[in-house]
Amino acid sequence: MTVDLNILLKDELNKVEDILATTLTGTKQEEHVNNMCQFLVSAGGKRMRPKLALLSALAINSYDKTKHEHIACLIAAIVELLHTATLMHDDVIDKATTRRGVTTLNETEGNHVAVLAGDYMFTRCFDLSTRIENFDFLRFLNNTIATLVAGEIEQLKHEGFLDIGLKDYYNIIYCKTGALFELSSAAFATTINAPETIIENLKEYGKNLGIAFQIVDDMLDYSSDSQTLGKNVGEDLVDQRITLPVIIALEQVDTNSKNELILAIEDANFEKVKSFILKTHSLDKCYELASNAVLAAKHNLDCLKDSPYKQSLITLLDMSLNRKA
């Protein structure tokens, strides 16, 4: 039976929301930027990364509510602030007009304000991080941010590059998505100095979850619609991002069809490219690769005792694999 994570984590999630609200306050000079950031955080999606951080903490044998709850909730708030900050910058880079079904900050306030608001969100993330007072966590957080930036630059470098292979693709999606899932999954274990086996397996769990999540995200750009997604479909193609469905389609077509597909990609002809993806059954292959990552992630959880929290970590995998938005 599937557990409702909002019920299972009700107390902890309420504490996370309180932390998010109180950290987005400050001096009179910060009032306007805090209000903008608070609006985006409050609009904020499914809170998948905070839930992941909380479940990973609660699933560890040595978790002690009295000693550890505040730390776990701080980490959950930190990963949500970090995620939202990166989205604000991504929207500027991608020229996105909607996110999570609402108009983006860069669309309403302009790129300059959106970039600076994203920078400000990072400062709130760092402020919360100092409250944990753990060097290993700070280093983990710093390395994750460096990886996120490197991944975005790597993706920009590969825009329109039709010869991108699976190795480059996997590296980009790890940097863009897997690294933050890795932090969410293993930060608490790192902070309390859990056994190395637990830390490494939770890192791998997060990495594999992130890979599956991003592959499905790339599939949805060619299989869903803008209303369901809460953002415009076809943005990857318009921005010349060569994602897994296109990579596989390019590998599967014959020479003549490949030239036709390349022209459609270069012209950002979404319907034409989508027709090739459907004809080559590219989405089926993508689903297979995402399923492999989910299976690997499930094995990573073998180090944890059975509990509702471990089961919910498994449920997150299945939800990520079969999501429609």
C-alpha positions as CSV (number, residue, x, y, z in Angstrom):
1,M,0.0,0.0,0.0
2,T,1.3,3.4,-1.0
3,V,1.9,5.8,1.9
4,D,0.9,9.4,1.6
5,L,4.2,11.3,2.1
6,N,2.4,14.5,3.2
7,I,0.7,12.5,6.0
8,L,3.8,10.4,6.9
9,L,6.0,13.6,7.1
10,K,3.3,16.0,8.2
11,D,5.1,17.3,11.3
12,E,8.5,17.5,9.7
13,L,7.2,19.2,6.6
14,N,5.4,21.8,8.7
15,K,8.7,22.6,10.4
16,V,10.4,22.9,7.0
17,E,7.7,25.4,5.8
18,D,8.2,27.4,9.0
19,I,12.0,27.5,8.4
20,L,11.5,28.6,4.8
21,A,9.1,31.4,5.8
22,T,11.3,32.7,8.6
23,T,14.5,32.6,6.6
24,L,12.9,34.8,3.9
25,T,12.7,37.7,6.2
26,G,15.2,40.4,7.0
27,T,15.9,44.1,7.0
28,K,13.7,46.7,5.4
29,Q,16.1,46.8,2.5
30,E,15.5,43.1,1.9
31,E,11.7,43.3,2.0
32,H,11.0,43.4,-1.7
33,V,13.4,40.6,-2.7
34,N,12.1,38.5,0.2
35,N,8.5,39.0,-1.0
36,M,9.5,37.9,-4.5
37,C,11.4,34.8,-3.2
38,Q,8.7,33.9,-0.7
39,F,6.1,33.9,-3.5
40,L,8.2,31.5,-5.6
41,V,8.9,29.2,-2.6
42,S,5.3,29.2,-1.6
43,A,4.2,28.3,-5.1
44,G,6.7,25.6,-5.0
45,G,5.8,22.3,-6.5
46,K,5.7,18.9,-4.8
47,R,8.7,19.5,-2.3
48,M,10.3,16.4,-3.6
49,R,13.8,17.2,-2.5
50,P,12.8,18.2,1.1
51,K,10.8,14.9,1.3
52,L,13.7,13.0,0.0
53,A,16.0,14.6,2.6
54,L,13.6,13.9,5.4
55,L,12.9,10.3,4.4
56,S,16.6,9.6,4.0
57,A,17.2,10.9,7.6
58,L,14.3,9.0,9.2
59,A,15.3,5.8,7.4
60,I,18.7,5.7,9.1
61,N,18.8,3.3,12.1
62,S,20.5,5.8,14.4
63,Y,18.0,8.6,13.8
64,D,16.9,10.2,17.1
65,K,13.9,12.6,16.9
66,T,15.0,14.6,19.9
67,K,18.6,15.0,18.7
68,H,18.2,15.1,14.9
69,E,14.8,16.5,13.9
70,H,15.9,20.1,13.7
71,I,19.0,19.2,11.6
72,A,17.0,17.1,9.2
73,C,14.4,19.9,8.8
74,L,17.2,22.5,8.2
75,I,18.7,20.3,5.5
76,A,15.3,19.8,3.9
77,A,14.8,23.6,3.8
78,I,18.3,24.2,2.4
79,V,17.9,21.8,-0.5
80,E,14.5,23.4,-1.4
81,L,16.1,26.9,-1.3
82,L,19.0,25.7,-3.4
83,H,16.7,24.1,-5.9
84,T,14.5,27.2,-6.2
85,A,17.6,29.4,-6.7
86,T,18.8,27.3,-9.5
87,L,15.4,27.3,-11.2
88,M,15.3,31.1,-11.1
89,H,18.7,31.2,-12.9
90,D,17.6,28.4,-15.3
91,D,14.5,30.4,-16.3
92,V,16.7,33.3,-17.3
93,I,19.0,31.1,-19.3
94,D,16.1,29.3,-20.9
95,K,14.0,32.4,-21.4
96,A,11.2,30.5,-19.8
97,T,7.9,32.3,-19.3
98,T,6.1,29.8,-17.0
99,R,7.3,27.5,-14.2
100,R,5.1,25.2,-12.0
101,G,2.1,26.8,-13.8
102,V,2.9,30.4,-12.8
103,T,4.6,33.2,-14.6
104,T,8.4,33.2,-14.1
105,L,10.2,36.1,-12.3
106,N,12.2,36.9,-15.3
107,E,9.0,37.4,-17.3
108,T,7.4,39.7,-14.7
109,E,10.4,41.5,-13.3
110,G,13.1,41.1,-16.0
111,N,16.3,39.1,-16.2
112,H,18.4,41.4,-14.0
113,V,16.0,41.2,-11.1
114,A,15.5,37.4,-11.5
115,V,19.3,36.8,-11.5
116,L,19.8,38.9,-8.4
117,A,16.8,37.3,-6.6
118,G,18.4,33.9,-7.4
119,D,21.7,35.2,-5.9
120,Y,19.8,36.4,-2.8
121,M,18.2,32.9,-2.4
122,F,21.7,31.4,-2.3
123,T,22.5,33.7,0.6
124,R,19.5,32.5,2.5
125,C,20.6,28.9,1.8
126,F,24.1,29.7,3.1
127,D,22.6,31.4,6.2
128,L,20.7,28.2,7.1
129,S,23.8,26.1,6.4
130,T,25.8,27.9,9.1
131,R,23.2,26.8,11.7
132,I,24.1,23.1,11.1
133,E,27.7,23.8,12.2
134,N,29.2,20.9,10.4
135,F,32.2,21.2,8.1
136,D,31.5,18.0,6.2
137,F,28.0,19.2,5.3
138,L,29.3,22.6,4.2
139,R,31.8,21.0,1.9
140,F,29.2,18.6,0.5
141,L,26.9,21.6,-0.2
142,N,29.7,23.6,-1.8
143,N,30.7,20.7,-4.0
144,T,27.1,20.3,-5.1
145,I,26.7,23.9,-6.1
146,A,30.0,23.7,-8.0
147,T,28.7,20.6,-9.8
148,L,25.4,22.3,-10.7
149,V,27.2,25.2,-12.2
150,A,29.6,23.0,-14.1
151,G,26.6,21.0,-15.4
152,E,24.8,24.1,-16.7
153,I,28.0,25.3,-18.5
154,E,28.5,21.8,-20.0
155,Q,25.0,21.8,-21.3
156,L,25.4,25.2,-22.8
157,K,28.6,24.0,-24.5
158,H,26.8,21.1,-26.0
159,E,23.8,23.1,-27.4
160,G,23.1,22.1,-30.9
161,F,25.9,19.4,-30.8
162,L,24.3,16.5,-32.6
163,D,27.1,14.0,-31.9
164,I,26.5,14.1,-28.2
165,G,26.8,10.5,-26.8
166,L,25.3,8.7,-23.8
167,K,28.4,9.4,-21.7
168,D,28.2,13.1,-22.2
169,Y,24.4,13.0,-21.7
170,Y,24.7,11.1,-18.4
171,N,27.4,13.5,-17.2
172,I,25.2,16.5,-17.9
173,I,22.1,15.1,-16.2
174,Y,24.1,14.0,-13.2
175,C,25.5,17.5,-12.8
176,K,22.2,19.2,-13.5
177,T,19.8,16.9,-11.5
178,G,21.6,13.9,-9.9
179,A,23.9,16.0,-7.8
180,L,21.1,17.8,-5.9
181,F,19.3,14.5,-5.4
182,E,22.6,13.1,-4.1
183,L,22.9,15.9,-1.6
184,S,19.3,15.6,-0.5
185,S,19.7,11.8,0.1
186,A,23.0,11.8,1.9
187,A,23.5,15.1,3.6
188,F,21.9,14.1,6.9
189,A,24.0,10.8,7.0
190,T,27.1,12.8,6.3
191,T,26.3,15.4,9.0
192,I,25.8,12.8,11.8
193,N,28.8,10.8,10.6
194,A,26.8,7.7,9.8
195,P,28.7,4.5,8.6
196,E,30.5,5.0,5.3
197,T,28.4,2.3,3.7
198,I,25.2,4.1,4.5
199,I,26.6,7.4,3.2
200,E,27.8,6.0,-0.1
201,N,24.7,4.0,-0.8
202,L,22.5,7.0,-0.1
203,K,24.6,9.1,-2.4
204,E,24.3,6.4,-5.1
205,Y,20.5,6.2,-4.4
206,G,20.2,9.9,-4.9
207,K,22.3,9.9,-8.1
208,N,20.3,7.1,-9.6
209,L,17.0,8.7,-8.7
210,G,18.1,11.9,-10.2
211,I,19.2,10.2,-13.5
212,A,15.8,8.5,-13.7
213,F,14.0,11.7,-12.9
214,Q,15.8,13.7,-15.6
215,I,15.4,11.0,-18.3
216,V,11.6,11.0,-17.6
217,D,11.7,14.8,-17.6
218,D,13.3,14.8,-21.1
219,M,10.8,12.2,-22.2
220,L,7.9,14.4,-21.1
221,D,9.0,17.2,-23.3
222,Y,8.0,15.0,-26.2
223,S,5.1,13.1,-24.7
224,S,3.2,15.5,-22.6
225,D,1.5,18.9,-23.1
226,S,2.2,22.4,-21.7
227,Q,-0.9,22.5,-19.5
228,T,0.0,19.2,-17.8
229,L,3.7,20.1,-17.4
230,G,3.1,23.7,-16.2
231,K,5.8,24.8,-18.7
232,N,6.0,24.9,-22.5
233,V,6.8,21.7,-24.2
234,G,9.4,21.8,-26.9
235,E,11.6,24.2,-25.0
236,D,14.6,21.7,-25.1
237,L,14.4,21.7,-28.9
238,V,14.0,25.5,-29.2
239,D,17.1,25.9,-27.0
240,Q,19.0,23.3,-29.0
241,R,19.3,20.9,-26.1
242,I,19.9,17.4,-27.5
243,T,18.3,15.2,-24.9
244,L,18.0,11.4,-24.7
245,P,14.9,10.9,-26.9
246,V,16.6,12.8,-29.7
247,I,20.0,11.1,-29.2
248,I,18.3,7.6,-29.5
249,A,16.3,8.7,-32.5
250,L,19.5,9.9,-34.3
251,E,21.0,6.5,-33.6
252,Q,18.1,4.5,-34.9
253,V,17.2,6.2,-38.2
254,D,18.8,5.3,-41.6
255,T,21.1,7.8,-43.4
256,N,18.5,9.5,-45.5
257,S,16.1,9.8,-42.6
258,K,18.9,11.0,-40.3
259,N,19.6,14.0,-42.6
260,E,15.9,14.8,-42.6
261,L,15.8,14.6,-38.8
262,I,18.9,16.8,-38.5
263,L,17.3,19.5,-40.6
264,A,14.2,19.3,-38.4
265,I,16.3,19.6,-35.2
266,E,18.2,22.6,-36.7
267,D,14.9,24.3,-37.6
268,A,13.4,23.5,-34.2
269,N,10.5,21.7,-36.0
270,F,9.0,20.2,-32.9
271,E,6.3,18.1,-34.6
272,K,8.7,16.7,-37.2
273,V,11.2,15.8,-34.5
274,K,8.5,14.3,-32.4
275,S,7.3,12.1,-35.3
276,F,10.8,10.6,-35.6
277,I,11.0,10.0,-31.9
278,L,7.7,8.1,-32.1
279,K,8.7,6.1,-35.2
280,T,12.0,5.0,-33.7
281,H,10.3,4.0,-30.4
282,S,12.9,6.3,-28.7
283,L,10.7,6.9,-25.7
284,D,10.5,3.1,-25.0
285,K,14.3,2.9,-24.9
286,C,14.4,6.0,-22.6
287,Y,12.0,4.3,-20.2
288,E,14.1,1.2,-20.2
289,L,17.2,3.3,-19.2
290,A,15.3,5.1,-16.6
291,S,14.0,1.8,-15.2
292,N,17.6,0.5,-15.0
293,A,18.5,3.6,-12.9
294,V,15.5,3.0,-10.6
295,L,16.4,-0.7,-10.2
296,A,20.0,0.3,-9.2
297,A,18.6,2.8,-6.7
298,K,16.4,0.2,-5.1
299,H,19.5,-2.0,-4.5
300,N,21.2,1.0,-2.9
301,L,18.6,0.9,-0.2
302,D,19.5,-2.7,0.9
303,C,21.7,-1.2,3.6
304,L,18.7,0.3,5.4
305,K,16.4,-1.6,7.8
306,D,12.8,-2.1,6.6
307,S,10.6,0.8,7.7
308,P,7.8,3.0,6.3
309,Y,10.5,5.5,5.4
310,K,12.6,3.0,3.4
311,Q,9.4,1.9,1.7
312,S,8.6,5.5,0.9
313,L,12.1,6.0,-0.7
314,I,11.2,3.1,-3.0
315,T,7.8,4.7,-3.7
316,L,9.6,7.9,-4.7
317,L,11.5,5.9,-7.3
318,D,8.3,4.4,-8.8
319,M,6.6,7.8,-8.8
320,S,9.5,9.5,-10.6
321,L,9.6,6.7,-13.2
322,N,5.8,6.9,-13.9
323,R,5.1,10.6,-13.4
324,K,3.1,12.6,-16.0
325,A,4.4,16.1,-15.0
